[in-house]
């Protein structure tokens, strides 16, 4: 068991994961976005007249219009928008 842990840490050290360095990423998921940023994301995907937008855990939920039709939506922490 100890050998496995040492090997895993050696591999991760090569990747910078055990050295205390933070891995930087340009991706900011919806869970970390402000309400204005979420509205902008929705607008970019064809949603408008957004109302009732609020966080439910790490997800954002609300309603609006897409393609002229009223929709209720959910945006998960990965950024997937689902119409309900």
PyMOL Python script that loads the backbone (N, CA, C, O; Angstrom):
from pymol import cmd

cmd.read_pdbstr("""\
ATOM      1  N   UNK A   1       0.819  -1.186   0.000  1.00  0.00           N
ATOM      2  CA  UNK A   1       0.000   0.000   0.000  1.00  0.00           C
ATOM      3  C   UNK A   1       0.864   1.252   0.000  1.00  0.00           C
ATOM      4  O   UNK A   1       0.584   2.217  -0.711  1.00  0.00           O
ATOM      5  N   UNK A   2       1.941   1.222   0.824  1.00  0.00           N
ATOM      6  CA  UNK A   2       2.819   2.382   0.912  1.00  0.00           C
ATOM      7  C   UNK A   2       3.546   2.618  -0.403  1.00  0.00           C
ATOM      8  O   UNK A   2       3.728   3.766  -0.808  1.00  0.00           O
ATOM      9  N   UNK A   3       3.962   1.557  -1.071  1.00  0.00           N
ATOM     10  CA  UNK A   3       4.647   1.678  -2.357  1.00  0.00           C
ATOM     11  C   UNK A   3       3.714   2.317  -3.383  1.00  0.00           C
ATOM     12  O   UNK A   3       4.138   3.163  -4.170  1.00  0.00           O
ATOM     13  N   UNK A   4       2.446   1.913  -3.373  1.00  0.00           N
ATOM     14  CA  UNK A   4       1.466   2.481  -4.296  1.00  0.00           C
ATOM     15  C   UNK A   4       1.321   3.975  -4.059  1.00  0.00           C
ATOM     16  O   UNK A   4       1.264   4.753  -5.012  1.00  0.00           O
ATOM     17  N   UNK A   5       1.259   4.385  -2.787  1.00  0.00           N
ATOM     18  CA  UNK A   5       1.124   5.803  -2.455  1.00  0.00           C
ATOM     19  C   UNK A   5       2.351   6.579  -2.916  1.00  0.00           C
ATOM     20  O   UNK A   5       2.227   7.688  -3.437  1.00  0.00           O
ATOM     21  N   UNK A   6       3.525   6.008  -2.729  1.00  0.00           N
ATOM     22  CA  UNK A   6       4.761   6.669  -3.147  1.00  0.00           C
ATOM     23  C   UNK A   6       4.799   6.804  -4.665  1.00  0.00           C
ATOM     24  O   UNK A   6       5.164   7.855  -5.192  1.00  0.00           O
ATOM     25  N   UNK A   7       4.423   5.740  -5.361  1.00  0.00           N
ATOM     26  CA  UNK A   7       4.405   5.793  -6.818  1.00  0.00           C
ATOM     27  C   UNK A   7       3.404   6.824  -7.322  1.00  0.00           C
ATOM     28  O   UNK A   7       3.700   7.583  -8.244  1.00  0.00           O
ATOM     29  N   UNK A   8       2.218   6.851  -6.716  1.00  0.00           N
ATOM     30  CA  UNK A   8       1.197   7.816  -7.136  1.00  0.00           C
ATOM     31  C   UNK A   8       1.679   9.233  -6.921  1.00  0.00           C
ATOM     32  O   UNK A   8       1.510  10.089  -7.789  1.00  0.00           O
ATOM     33  N   UNK A   9       2.284   9.490  -5.759  1.00  0.00           N
ATOM     34  CA  UNK A   9       2.765  10.832  -5.479  1.00  0.00           C
ATOM     35  C   UNK A   9       3.905  11.199  -6.419  1.00  0.00           C
ATOM     36  O   UNK A   9       4.017  12.356  -6.822  1.00  0.00           O
ATOM     37  N   UNK A  10       4.749  10.240  -6.774  1.00  0.00           N
ATOM     38  CA  UNK A  10       5.838  10.509  -7.712  1.00  0.00           C
ATOM     39  C   UNK A  10       5.286  10.927  -9.068  1.00  0.00           C
ATOM     40  O   UNK A  10       5.783  11.868  -9.689  1.00  0.00           O
ATOM     41  N   UNK A  11       4.268  10.230  -9.516  1.00  0.00           N
ATOM     42  CA  UNK A  11       3.642  10.569 -10.789  1.00  0.00           C
ATOM     43  C   UNK A  11       3.004  11.950 -10.693  1.00  0.00           C
ATOM     44  O   UNK A  11       3.154  12.774 -11.595  1.00  0.00           O
ATOM     45  N   UNK A  12       2.286  12.199  -9.589  1.00  0.00           N
ATOM     46  CA  UNK A  12       1.621  13.487  -9.414  1.00  0.00           C
ATOM     47  C   UNK A  12       2.619  14.624  -9.258  1.00  0.00           C
ATOM     48  O   UNK A  12       2.357  15.741  -9.706  1.00  0.00           O
ATOM     49  N   UNK A  13       3.779  14.353  -8.619  1.00  0.00           N
ATOM     50  CA  UNK A  13       4.817  15.376  -8.510  1.00  0.00           C
ATOM     51  C   UNK A  13       5.286  15.807  -9.891  1.00  0.00           C
ATOM     52  O   UNK A  13       5.543  16.985 -10.138  1.00  0.00           O
ATOM     53  N   UNK A  14       5.390  14.839 -10.779  1.00  0.00           N
ATOM     54  CA  UNK A  14       5.774  15.159 -12.149  1.00  0.00           C
ATOM     55  C   UNK A  14       4.760  16.055 -12.827  1.00  0.00           C
ATOM     56  O   UNK A  14       5.088  16.813 -13.739  1.00  0.00           O
ATOM     57  N   UNK A  15       3.513  15.955 -12.364  1.00  0.00           N
ATOM     58  CA  UNK A  15       2.454  16.793 -12.923  1.00  0.00           C
ATOM     59  C   UNK A  15       2.259  18.081 -12.118  1.00  0.00           C
ATOM     60  O   UNK A  15       1.442  18.923 -12.489  1.00  0.00           O
ATOM     61  N   UNK A  16       2.999  18.237 -11.026  1.00  0.00           N
ATOM     62  CA  UNK A  16       2.885  19.435 -10.203  1.00  0.00           C
ATOM     63  C   UNK A  16       1.768  19.379  -9.180  1.00  0.00           C
ATOM     64  O   UNK A  16       1.487  20.393  -8.541  1.00  0.00           O
ATOM     65  N   UNK A  17       1.121  18.239  -8.998  1.00  0.00           N
ATOM     66  CA  UNK A  17      -0.044  18.160  -8.121  1.00  0.00           C
ATOM     67  C   UNK A  17       0.321  18.011  -6.650  1.00  0.00           C
ATOM     68  O   UNK A  17      -0.453  18.451  -5.800  1.00  0.00           O
ATOM     69  N   UNK A  18       1.459  17.415  -6.305  1.00  0.00           N
ATOM     70  CA  UNK A  18       1.815  17.219  -4.897  1.00  0.00           C
ATOM     71  C   UNK A  18       2.757  18.306  -4.392  1.00  0.00           C
ATOM     72  O   UNK A  18       3.118  18.306  -3.215  1.00  0.00           O
ATOM     73  N   UNK A  19       3.152  19.207  -5.236  1.00  0.00           N
ATOM     74  CA  UNK A  19       4.142  20.197  -4.838  1.00  0.00           C
ATOM     75  C   UNK A  19       3.527  21.423  -4.193  1.00  0.00           C
ATOM     76  O   UNK A  19       4.251  22.344  -3.814  1.00  0.00           O
ATOM     77  N   UNK A  20       2.217  21.460  -4.060  1.00  0.00           N
ATOM     78  CA  UNK A  20       1.560  22.615  -3.479  1.00  0.00           C
ATOM     79  C   UNK A  20       1.201  23.664  -4.507  1.00  0.00           C
ATOM     80  O   UNK A  20       0.594  24.677  -4.160  1.00  0.00           O
ATOM     81  N   UNK A  21       1.556  23.452  -5.759  1.00  0.00           N
ATOM     82  CA  UNK A  21       1.214  24.403  -6.809  1.00  0.00           C
ATOM     83  C   UNK A  21      -0.243  24.221  -7.213  1.00  0.00           C
ATOM     84  O   UNK A  21      -0.757  23.103  -7.258  1.00  0.00           O
ATOM     85  N   UNK A  22      -0.889  25.325  -7.500  1.00  0.00           N
ATOM     86  CA  UNK A  22      -2.261  25.240  -7.976  1.00  0.00           C
ATOM     87  C   UNK A  22      -2.247  25.118  -9.493  1.00  0.00           C
ATOM     88  O   UNK A  22      -1.478  25.790 -10.180  1.00  0.00           O
ATOM     89  N   UNK A  23      -3.096  24.262  -9.992  1.00  0.00           N
ATOM     90  CA  UNK A  23      -3.241  24.126 -11.429  1.00  0.00           C
ATOM     91  C   UNK A  23      -4.172  25.231 -11.890  1.00  0.00           C
ATOM     92  O   UNK A  23      -5.285  25.354 -11.378  1.00  0.00           O
ATOM     93  N   UNK A  24      -3.742  26.028 -12.836  1.00  0.00           N
ATOM     94  CA  UNK A  24      -4.548  27.141 -13.311  1.00  0.00           C
ATOM     95  C   UNK A  24      -5.359  26.722 -14.524  1.00  0.00           C
ATOM     96  O   UNK A  24      -4.896  25.955 -15.369  1.00  0.00           O
ATOM     97  N   UNK A  25      -6.555  27.233 -14.593  1.00  0.00           N
ATOM     98  CA  UNK A  25      -7.435  26.935 -15.710  1.00  0.00           C
ATOM     99  C   UNK A  25      -8.198  28.193 -16.075  1.00  0.00           C
ATOM    100  O   UNK A  25      -8.551  28.980 -15.198  1.00  0.00           O
ATOM    101  N   UNK A  26      -8.458  28.392 -17.368  1.00  0.00           N
ATOM    102  CA  UNK A  26      -9.236  29.535 -17.818  1.00  0.00           C
ATOM    103  C   UNK A  26     -10.727  29.281 -17.664  1.00  0.00           C
ATOM    104  O   UNK A  26     -11.520  30.217 -17.768  1.00  0.00           O
ATOM    105  N   UNK A  27     -11.130  28.035 -17.417  1.00  0.00           N
ATOM    106  CA  UNK A  27     -12.544  27.708 -17.315  1.00  0.00           C
ATOM    107  C   UNK A  27     -13.085  28.121 -15.959  1.00  0.00           C
ATOM    108  O   UNK A  27     -12.544  27.748 -14.918  1.00  0.00           O
ATOM    109  N   UNK A  28     -14.148  28.888 -15.984  1.00  0.00           N
ATOM    110  CA  UNK A  28     -14.867  29.237 -14.765  1.00  0.00           C
ATOM    111  C   UNK A  28     -16.269  28.696 -14.931  1.00  0.00           C
ATOM    112  O   UNK A  28     -17.033  29.193 -15.760  1.00  0.00           O
ATOM    113  N   UNK A  29     -16.614  27.697 -14.165  1.00  0.00           N
ATOM    114  CA  UNK A  29     -17.930  27.080 -14.279  1.00  0.00           C
ATOM    115  C   UNK A  29     -19.027  27.983 -13.754  1.00  0.00           C
ATOM    116  O   UNK A  29     -18.758  28.926 -13.010  1.00  0.00           O
ATOM    117  N   UNK A  30     -20.255  27.702 -14.135  1.00  0.00           N
ATOM    118  CA  UNK A  30     -21.386  28.510 -13.707  1.00  0.00           C
ATOM    119  C   UNK A  30     -21.535  28.630 -12.197  1.00  0.00           C
ATOM    120  O   UNK A  30     -22.058  29.633 -11.710  1.00  0.00           O
ATOM    121  N   UNK A  31     -21.087  27.628 -11.447  1.00  0.00           N
ATOM    122  CA  UNK A  31     -21.203  27.693  -9.992  1.00  0.00           C
ATOM    123  C   UNK A  31     -20.419  28.882  -9.432  1.00  0.00           C
ATOM    124  O   UNK A  31     -20.773  29.417  -8.381  1.00  0.00           O
ATOM    125  N   UNK A  32     -19.356  29.297 -10.127  1.00  0.00           N
ATOM    126  CA  UNK A  32     -18.533  30.411  -9.673  1.00  0.00           C
ATOM    127  C   UNK A  32     -18.896  31.721 -10.369  1.00  0.00           C
ATOM    128  O   UNK A  32     -18.281  32.750 -10.087  1.00  0.00           O
ATOM    129  N   UNK A  33     -19.868  31.709 -11.261  1.00  0.00           N
ATOM    130  CA  UNK A  33     -20.238  32.901 -12.018  1.00  0.00           C
ATOM    131  C   UNK A  33     -21.217  33.775 -11.238  1.00  0.00           C
ATOM    132  O   UNK A  33     -21.980  33.288 -10.403  1.00  0.00           O
ATOM    133  N   UNK A  34     -21.179  35.070 -11.527  1.00  0.00           N
ATOM    134  CA  UNK A  34     -22.159  35.983 -10.966  1.00  0.00           C
ATOM    135  C   UNK A  34     -23.452  35.863 -11.766  1.00  0.00           C
ATOM    136  O   UNK A  34     -23.470  35.273 -12.847  1.00  0.00           O
ATOM    137  N   UNK A  35     -24.512  36.418 -11.238  1.00  0.00           N
ATOM    138  CA  UNK A  35     -25.789  36.371 -11.924  1.00  0.00           C
ATOM    139  C   UNK A  35     -25.696  37.063 -13.288  1.00  0.00           C
ATOM    140  O   UNK A  35     -26.248  36.562 -14.268  1.00  0.00           O
ATOM    141  N   UNK A  36     -25.010  38.199 -13.366  1.00  0.00           N
ATOM    142  CA  UNK A  36     -24.849  38.902 -14.649  1.00  0.00           C
ATOM    143  C   UNK A  36     -24.094  38.049 -15.667  1.00  0.00           C
ATOM    144  O   UNK A  36     -24.431  38.056 -16.851  1.00  0.00           O
ATOM    145  N   UNK A  37     -23.082  37.317 -15.216  1.00  0.00           N
ATOM    146  CA  UNK A  37     -22.324  36.449 -16.122  1.00  0.00           C
ATOM    147  C   UNK A  37     -23.190  35.300 -16.631  1.00  0.00           C
ATOM    148  O   UNK A  37     -23.070  34.897 -17.788  1.00  0.00           O
ATOM    149  N   UNK A  38     -24.057  34.776 -15.777  1.00  0.00           N
ATOM    150  CA  UNK A  38     -24.952  33.689 -16.191  1.00  0.00           C
ATOM    151  C   UNK A  38     -25.950  34.205 -17.221  1.00  0.00           C
ATOM    152  O   UNK A  38     -26.236  33.520 -18.202  1.00  0.00           O
ATOM    153  N   UNK A  39     -26.485  35.411 -17.007  1.00  0.00           N
ATOM    154  CA  UNK A  39     -27.412  36.004 -17.976  1.00  0.00           C
ATOM    155  C   UNK A  39     -26.703  36.177 -19.318  1.00  0.00           C
ATOM    156  O   UNK A  39     -27.286  35.889 -20.364  1.00  0.00           O
ATOM    157  N   UNK A  40     -25.462  36.640 -19.300  1.00  0.00           N
ATOM    158  CA  UNK A  40     -24.691  36.793 -20.542  1.00  0.00           C
ATOM    159  C   UNK A  40     -24.509  35.446 -21.237  1.00  0.00           C
ATOM    160  O   UNK A  40     -24.661  35.355 -22.456  1.00  0.00           O
ATOM    161  N   UNK A  41     -24.185  34.397 -20.475  1.00  0.00           N
ATOM    162  CA  UNK A  41     -24.032  33.053 -21.036  1.00  0.00           C
ATOM    163  C   UNK A  41     -25.331  32.597 -21.687  1.00  0.00           C
ATOM    164  O   UNK A  41     -25.322  32.061 -22.795  1.00  0.00           O
ATOM    165  N   UNK A  42     -26.441  32.811 -21.000  1.00  0.00           N
ATOM    166  CA  UNK A  42     -27.742  32.420 -21.542  1.00  0.00           C
ATOM    167  C   UNK A  42     -28.057  33.202 -22.814  1.00  0.00           C
ATOM    168  O   UNK A  42     -28.528  32.625 -23.794  1.00  0.00           O
ATOM    169  N   UNK A  43     -27.799  34.517 -22.806  1.00  0.00           N
ATOM    170  CA  UNK A  43     -28.036  35.332 -23.995  1.00  0.00           C
ATOM    171  C   UNK A  43     -27.217  34.834 -25.180  1.00  0.00           C
ATOM    172  O   UNK A  43     -27.701  34.821 -26.312  1.00  0.00           O
ATOM    173  N   UNK A  44     -25.981  34.427 -24.922  1.00  0.00           N
ATOM    174  CA  UNK A  44     -25.113  33.903 -25.986  1.00  0.00           C
ATOM    175  C   UNK A  44     -25.653  32.599 -26.563  1.00  0.00           C
ATOM    176  O   UNK A  44     -25.324  32.234 -27.692  1.00  0.00           O
ATOM    177  N   UNK A  45     -26.481  31.896 -25.791  1.00  0.00           N
ATOM    178  CA  UNK A  45     -27.074  30.635 -26.260  1.00  0.00           C
ATOM    179  C   UNK A  45     -28.522  30.805 -26.703  1.00  0.00           C
ATOM    180  O   UNK A  45     -29.254  29.824 -26.830  1.00  0.00           O
ATOM    181  N   UNK A  46     -28.936  32.048 -26.937  1.00  0.00           N
ATOM    182  CA  UNK A  46     -30.248  32.303 -27.511  1.00  0.00           C
ATOM    183  C   UNK A  46     -31.390  32.475 -26.526  1.00  0.00           C
ATOM    184  O   UNK A  46     -32.550  32.527 -26.933  1.00  0.00           O
ATOM    185  N   UNK A  47     -31.087  32.563 -25.248  1.00  0.00           N
ATOM    186  CA  UNK A  47     -32.124  32.776 -24.233  1.00  0.00           C
ATOM    187  C   UNK A  47     -32.253  34.278 -23.983  1.00  0.00           C
ATOM    188  O   UNK A  47     -31.258  35.002 -23.999  1.00  0.00           O
ATOM    189  N   UNK A  48     -33.486  34.744 -23.751  1.00  0.00           N
ATOM    190  CA  UNK A  48     -33.691  36.155 -23.416  1.00  0.00           C
ATOM    191  C   UNK A  48     -34.849  36.298 -22.440  1.00  0.00           C
ATOM    192  O   UNK A  48     -35.523  35.325 -22.100  1.00  0.00           O
ATOM    193  N   UNK A  49     -35.062  37.519 -22.000  1.00  0.00           N
ATOM    194  CA  UNK A  49     -36.105  37.825 -21.009  1.00  0.00           C
ATOM    195  C   UNK A  49     -36.012  36.887 -19.807  1.00  0.00           C
ATOM    196  O   UNK A  49     -37.005  36.296 -19.383  1.00  0.00           O
ATOM    197  N   UNK A  50     -34.802  36.765 -19.269  1.00  0.00           N
ATOM    198  CA  UNK A  50     -34.518  35.863 -18.153  1.00  0.00           C
ATOM    199  C   UNK A  50     -35.166  36.404 -16.871  1.00  0.00           C
ATOM    200  O   UNK A  50     -35.004  37.577 -16.535  1.00  0.00           O
ATOM    201  N   UNK A  51     -35.897  35.544 -16.163  1.00  0.00           N
ATOM    202  CA  UNK A  51     -36.503  35.922 -14.887  1.00  0.00           C
ATOM    203  C   UNK A  51     -36.289  34.802 -13.870  1.00  0.00           C
ATOM    204  O   UNK A  51     -36.048  33.648 -14.227  1.00  0.00           O
ATOM    205  N   UNK A  52     -36.382  35.171 -12.606  1.00  0.00           N
ATOM    206  CA  UNK A  52     -36.299  34.180 -11.533  1.00  0.00           C
ATOM    207  C   UNK A  52     -34.976  33.460 -11.434  1.00  0.00           C
ATOM    208  O   UNK A  52     -34.915  32.360 -10.886  1.00  0.00           O
ATOM    209  N   UNK A  53     -33.909  34.055 -11.952  1.00  0.00           N
ATOM    210  CA  UNK A  53     -32.604  33.391 -11.954  1.00  0.00           C
ATOM    211  C   UNK A  53     -32.050  33.343 -10.529  1.00  0.00           C
ATOM    212  O   UNK A  53     -31.909  34.375  -9.873  1.00  0.00           O
ATOM    213  N   UNK A  54     -31.741  32.143 -10.066  1.00  0.00           N
ATOM    214  CA  UNK A  54     -31.175  31.980  -8.732  1.00  0.00           C
ATOM    215  C   UNK A  54     -30.374  30.676  -8.667  1.00  0.00           C
ATOM    216  O   UNK A  54     -30.535  29.778  -9.494  1.00  0.00           O
ATOM    217  N   UNK A  55     -29.509  30.607  -7.655  1.00  0.00           N
ATOM    218  CA  UNK A  55     -28.710  29.402  -7.455  1.00  0.00           C
ATOM    219  C   UNK A  55     -29.502  28.392  -6.649  1.00  0.00           C
ATOM    220  O   UNK A  55     -30.225  28.738  -5.715  1.00  0.00           O
ATOM    221  N   UNK A  56     -29.348  27.141  -7.031  1.00  0.00           N
ATOM    222  CA  UNK A  56     -29.911  26.015  -6.295  1.00  0.00           C
ATOM    223  C   UNK A  56     -28.738  25.067  -6.074  1.00  0.00           C
ATOM    224  O   UNK A  56     -28.458  24.225  -6.926  1.00  0.00           O
ATOM    225  N   UNK A  57     -28.058  25.191  -4.954  1.00  0.00           N
ATOM    226  CA  UNK A  57     -26.810  24.447  -4.747  1.00  0.00           C
ATOM    227  C   UNK A  57     -25.748  25.026  -5.658  1.00  0.00           C
ATOM    228  O   UNK A  57     -25.459  26.220  -5.589  1.00  0.00           O
ATOM    229  N   UNK A  58     -25.161  24.199  -6.514  1.00  0.00           N
ATOM    230  CA  UNK A  58     -24.164  24.664  -7.478  1.00  0.00           C
ATOM    231  C   UNK A  58     -24.784  24.975  -8.831  1.00  0.00           C
ATOM    232  O   UNK A  58     -24.094  25.453  -9.731  1.00  0.00           O
ATOM    233  N   UNK A  59     -26.069  24.713  -8.987  1.00  0.00           N
ATOM    234  CA  UNK A  59     -26.762  24.942 -10.258  1.00  0.00           C
ATOM    235  C   UNK A  59     -27.456  26.306 -10.245  1.00  0.00           C
ATOM    236  O   UNK A  59     -27.778  26.847  -9.187  1.00  0.00           O
ATOM    237  N   UNK A  60     -27.675  26.844 -11.440  1.00  0.00           N
ATOM    238  CA  UNK A  60     -28.496  28.035 -11.617  1.00  0.00           C
ATOM    239  C   UNK A  60     -29.803  27.586 -12.260  1.00  0.00           C
ATOM    240  O   UNK A  60     -29.798  26.750 -13.163  1.00  0.00           O
ATOM    241  N   UNK A  61     -30.912  28.133 -11.801  1.00  0.00           N
ATOM    242  CA  UNK A  61     -32.217  27.830 -12.379  1.00  0.00           C
ATOM    243  C   UNK A  61     -32.961  29.134 -12.632  1.00  0.00           C
ATOM    244  O   UNK A  61     -32.709  30.152 -11.986  1.00  0.00           O
ATOM    245  N   UNK A  62     -33.873  29.078 -13.575  1.00  0.00           N
ATOM    246  CA  UNK A  62     -34.673  30.250 -13.885  1.00  0.00           C
ATOM    247  C   UNK A  62     -35.580  29.969 -15.053  1.00  0.00           C
ATOM    248  O   UNK A  62     -35.797  28.818 -15.432  1.00  0.00           O
ATOM    249  N   UNK A  63     -36.111  31.039 -15.624  1.00  0.00           N
ATOM    250  CA  UNK A  63     -36.975  30.900 -16.788  1.00  0.00           C
ATOM    251  C   UNK A  63     -36.699  32.046 -17.744  1.00  0.00           C
ATOM    252  O   UNK A  63     -36.050  33.030 -17.390  1.00  0.00           O
ATOM    253  N   UNK A  64     -37.199  31.900 -18.951  1.00  0.00           N
ATOM    254  CA  UNK A  64     -37.011  32.908 -19.978  1.00  0.00           C
ATOM    255  C   UNK A  64     -37.611  32.424 -21.283  1.00  0.00           C
ATOM    256  O   UNK A  64     -38.524  31.598 -21.292  1.00  0.00           O
ATOM    257  N   UNK A  65     -37.099  32.939 -22.371  1.00  0.00           N
ATOM    258  CA  UNK A  65     -37.571  32.548 -23.697  1.00  0.00           C
ATOM    259  C   UNK A  65     -36.403  32.073 -24.538  1.00  0.00           C
ATOM    260  O   UNK A  65     -35.303  32.620 -24.467  1.00  0.00           O
ATOM    261  N   UNK A  66     -36.656  31.051 -25.330  1.00  0.00           N
ATOM    262  CA  UNK A  66     -35.687  30.552 -26.311  1.00  0.00           C
ATOM    263  C   UNK A  66     -36.472  30.246 -27.576  1.00  0.00           C
ATOM    264  O   UNK A  66     -37.466  29.520 -27.542  1.00  0.00           O
ATOM    265  N   UNK A  67     -36.022  30.801 -28.685  1.00  0.00           N
ATOM    266  CA  UNK A  67     -36.701  30.624 -29.970  1.00  0.00           C
ATOM    267  C   UNK A  67     -38.169  31.041 -29.874  1.00  0.00           C
ATOM    268  O   UNK A  67     -39.041  30.434 -30.494  1.00  0.00           O
ATOM    269  N   UNK A  68     -38.425  32.090 -29.084  1.00  0.00           N
ATOM    270  CA  UNK A  68     -39.779  32.617 -28.953  1.00  0.00           C
ATOM    271  C   UNK A  68     -40.696  31.821 -28.048  1.00  0.00           C
ATOM    272  O   UNK A  68     -41.860  32.180 -27.875  1.00  0.00           O
ATOM    273  N   UNK A  69     -40.191  30.751 -27.471  1.00  0.00           N
ATOM    274  CA  UNK A  69     -41.000  29.880 -26.612  1.00  0.00           C
ATOM    275  C   UNK A  69     -40.581  30.046 -25.143  1.00  0.00           C
ATOM    276  O   UNK A  69     -39.388  30.130 -24.852  1.00  0.00           O
ATOM    277  N   UNK A  70     -41.541  30.092 -24.220  1.00  0.00           N
ATOM    278  CA  UNK A  70     -41.182  30.170 -22.806  1.00  0.00           C
ATOM    279  C   UNK A  70     -40.550  28.853 -22.340  1.00  0.00           C
ATOM    280  O   UNK A  70     -41.024  27.771 -22.686  1.00  0.00           O
ATOM    281  N   UNK A  71     -39.480  28.961 -21.556  1.00  0.00           N
ATOM    282  CA  UNK A  71     -38.788  27.776 -21.043  1.00  0.00           C
ATOM    283  C   UNK A  71     -38.365  27.994 -19.592  1.00  0.00           C
ATOM    284  O   UNK A  71     -38.098  29.117 -19.165  1.00  0.00           O
ATOM    285  N   UNK A  72     -38.313  26.914 -18.864  1.00  0.00           N
ATOM    286  CA  UNK A  72     -37.654  26.862 -17.561  1.00  0.00           C
ATOM    287  C   UNK A  72     -36.352  26.119 -17.807  1.00  0.00           C
ATOM    288  O   UNK A  72     -36.326  25.143 -18.557  1.00  0.00           O
ATOM    289  N   UNK A  73     -35.277  26.570 -17.185  1.00  0.00           N
ATOM    290  CA  UNK A  73     -33.976  25.951 -17.445  1.00  0.00           C
ATOM    291  C   UNK A  73     -33.203  25.721 -16.168  1.00  0.00           C
ATOM    292  O   UNK A  73     -33.514  26.267 -15.109  1.00  0.00           O
ATOM    293  N   UNK A  74     -32.180  24.890 -16.308  1.00  0.00           N
ATOM    294  CA  UNK A  74     -31.249  24.560 -15.245  1.00  0.00           C
ATOM    295  C   UNK A  74     -29.871  24.549 -15.883  1.00  0.00           C
ATOM    296  O   UNK A  74     -29.697  23.997 -16.969  1.00  0.00           O
ATOM    297  N   UNK A  75     -28.888  25.151 -15.222  1.00  0.00           N
ATOM    298  CA  UNK A  75     -27.504  25.116 -15.709  1.00  0.00           C
ATOM    299  C   UNK A  75     -26.684  24.415 -14.638  1.00  0.00           C
ATOM    300  O   UNK A  75     -26.565  24.909 -13.517  1.00  0.00           O
ATOM    301  N   UNK A  76     -26.111  23.251 -14.987  1.00  0.00           N
ATOM    302  CA  UNK A  76     -25.336  22.519 -13.983  1.00  0.00           C
ATOM    303  C   UNK A  76     -23.930  23.085 -13.866  1.00  0.00           C
ATOM    304  O   UNK A  76     -23.544  23.976 -14.623  1.00  0.00           O
ATOM    305  N   UNK A  77     -23.172  22.562 -12.916  1.00  0.00           N
ATOM    306  CA  UNK A  77     -21.839  23.102 -12.642  1.00  0.00           C
ATOM    307  C   UNK A  77     -20.862  22.932 -13.793  1.00  0.00           C
ATOM    308  O   UNK A  77     -19.819  23.585 -13.824  1.00  0.00           O
ATOM    309  N   UNK A  78     -21.189  22.066 -14.736  1.00  0.00           N
ATOM    310  CA  UNK A  78     -20.338  21.879 -15.926  1.00  0.00           C
ATOM    311  C   UNK A  78     -20.712  22.840 -17.051  1.00  0.00           C
ATOM    312  O   UNK A  78     -20.019  22.916 -18.065  1.00  0.00           O
ATOM    313  N   UNK A  79     -21.815  23.576 -16.868  1.00  0.00           N
ATOM    314  CA  UNK A  79     -22.245  24.530 -17.881  1.00  0.00           C
ATOM    315  C   UNK A  79     -23.289  24.011 -18.836  1.00  0.00           C
ATOM    316  O   UNK A  79     -23.610  24.683 -19.817  1.00  0.00           O
ATOM    317  N   UNK A  80     -23.834  22.824 -18.578  1.00  0.00           N
ATOM    318  CA  UNK A  80     -24.862  22.251 -19.441  1.00  0.00           C
ATOM    319  C   UNK A  80     -26.198  22.912 -19.135  1.00  0.00           C
ATOM    320  O   UNK A  80     -26.657  22.903 -17.993  1.00  0.00           O
ATOM    321  N   UNK A  81     -26.815  23.482 -20.155  1.00  0.00           N
ATOM    322  CA  UNK A  81     -28.129  24.121 -19.999  1.00  0.00           C
ATOM    323  C   UNK A  81     -29.177  23.096 -20.396  1.00  0.00           C
ATOM    324  O   UNK A  81     -29.137  22.544 -21.496  1.00  0.00           O
ATOM    325  N   UNK A  82     -30.114  22.847 -19.492  1.00  0.00           N
ATOM    326  CA  UNK A  82     -31.200  21.895 -19.764  1.00  0.00           C
ATOM    327  C   UNK A  82     -32.534  22.610 -19.620  1.00  0.00           C
ATOM    328  O   UNK A  82     -32.778  23.289 -18.622  1.00  0.00           O
ATOM    329  N   UNK A  83     -33.385  22.459 -20.607  1.00  0.00           N
ATOM    330  CA  UNK A  83     -34.751  22.980 -20.524  1.00  0.00           C
ATOM    331  C   UNK A  83     -35.595  21.962 -19.787  1.00  0.00           C
ATOM    332  O   UNK A  83     -35.466  20.756 -19.999  1.00  0.00           O
ATOM    333  N   UNK A  84     -36.452  22.454 -18.927  1.00  0.00           N
ATOM    334  CA  UNK A  84     -37.314  21.558 -18.136  1.00  0.00           C
ATOM    335  C   UNK A  84     -38.692  21.490 -18.747  1.00  0.00           C
ATOM    336  O   UNK A  84     -39.562  20.790 -18.230  1.00  0.00           O
TER     337      UNK A  84
END
""", "prot")
cmd.dss("prot")
cmd.show_as("cartoon", "prot")
cmd.util.cbc("prot")
cmd.orient("prot")
